[in-house]
Each structure stands twice: as structure tokens, then as C-alpha cells.
């Protein structure tokens, strides 16, 4: 972890400028979640929880994705569906992206979640920020991004968050679970909607 020579960059869900992205991606400036952003994430998650409690249908929460939108996901499979959403899209190939590019992607996604509209739990944004602060970079192959949401790139990041795939720490590429353990972090346990919120940035 870098020395505490400056205050962390607070993510608000708004106003993330290029200079701040570069600072976190290349200089390892620490990040934190602004209290207002936390409140928005919690409010957005409350909507998701109300849909679940009422048994209401919602795309990617209780239904399949894409062509499988008409398929209802069983209630006892909703958390597993989040995991499968990530695994099924972590299929990029080729040389891995530079660590600073991956860090930039994690920062931008965490800030997007901080806006409060994704329905993700606060733990998802906090897990992304923990990787940034502890210097853990998921290994992301550079070929295969799909759509405006960068599904493959974000899926490989999500894979490392749950302790699968590979990640780099201290210049060494390791199985993601081992990298998390070295950093003193635990794999993120996904809840319903978390998987889609991680990979779909549109």
C-alpha cells in the first residue's frame, strides 16, 4: 500500500476526471466511498430487495439475460445466477491488459456503482476499491470485449473478485484466491443482481 501522503480519492458517482483516474491507475492513490454515494447505493439496493421480497419480475434479477429474458430464474438459484453471469462472460483471449488499464477499469466501474442506479450492494463497490487499495490487479485478456458495457473485461475483473481466474500482486501473477489471501482479502460472495451490476456498465 502506498504511503498515506495524501487523502484518498472519494468516489461520488459523479465528476471522475482523467487526472484522478491516472492517479489511481498509475500512482496507486487510495480510494474511498463518499457517504452520499454509500447512501445512494443502499437506496438502489433497497429497490432490488423490494422486488425480491414481492416476487416481481425484473430483467437480469429474476429473469435470464438476452435471448433468455423469458426464462424465470428459480428463487433458490438467484445468487448462483450472479456467479454464472460472470463466469459465462469471462471468455476474453490474448495478451493481458496492462495493470494500469485494469485498475482504471475497476475505478470507473466502482464510481459507476457509486452513482446508485445499478442495484448492487455496497459490498461490490467496496470490494473493487479494496483491490485497488491493496494493489491486486485481476488478469484480463485484451481481446474480446463485447458491447458498450465491456462485458468480457468486467467479467474477468468480477472473476477475480470471487476468487476465480488469476490476479497480479507485487508483480507476480497468481491464482486469484491466492492473490486475495496475500492481500488479506476474502472473495466476494455475490447476491442476486450483483453479477450483472459488475459487468454491465451501460
Number of C-alpha atoms within 10 A of each C-alpha: 11 12 8 9 7 9 10 15 17 15 26 22 23 11 9 16 8 9 9 16 22 16 15 21 22 14 12 20 22 23 20 16 20 14 13 15 21 22 15 20 25 19 16 20 21 15 13 20 15 11 15 17 9 8 11 11 13 15 16 23 25 24 18 17 14 9 7 11 14 12 12 16 17 10 11 8 11 21 17 15 25 22 22 14 21 24 18 10 20 24 17 19 13 10 11 14 15 13 21 18 16 23 26 20 19 28 24 18 21 25 23 22 29 29 19 23 17 21 24 26 24 22 15 24 24 19 20 25 23 20 24 23 19 19 24 28 28 33 25 29 19 15 15 16 19 12 11 9 14 16 24 27 27 27 27 26 29 31 25 26 29 19 22 18 20 22 29 20 20 11 11 9 16 17 16 25 20 19 26 27 12 14 18 10 18 16 16 17 15 21 17 24 26 27 27 26 23 28 23 17 18 11
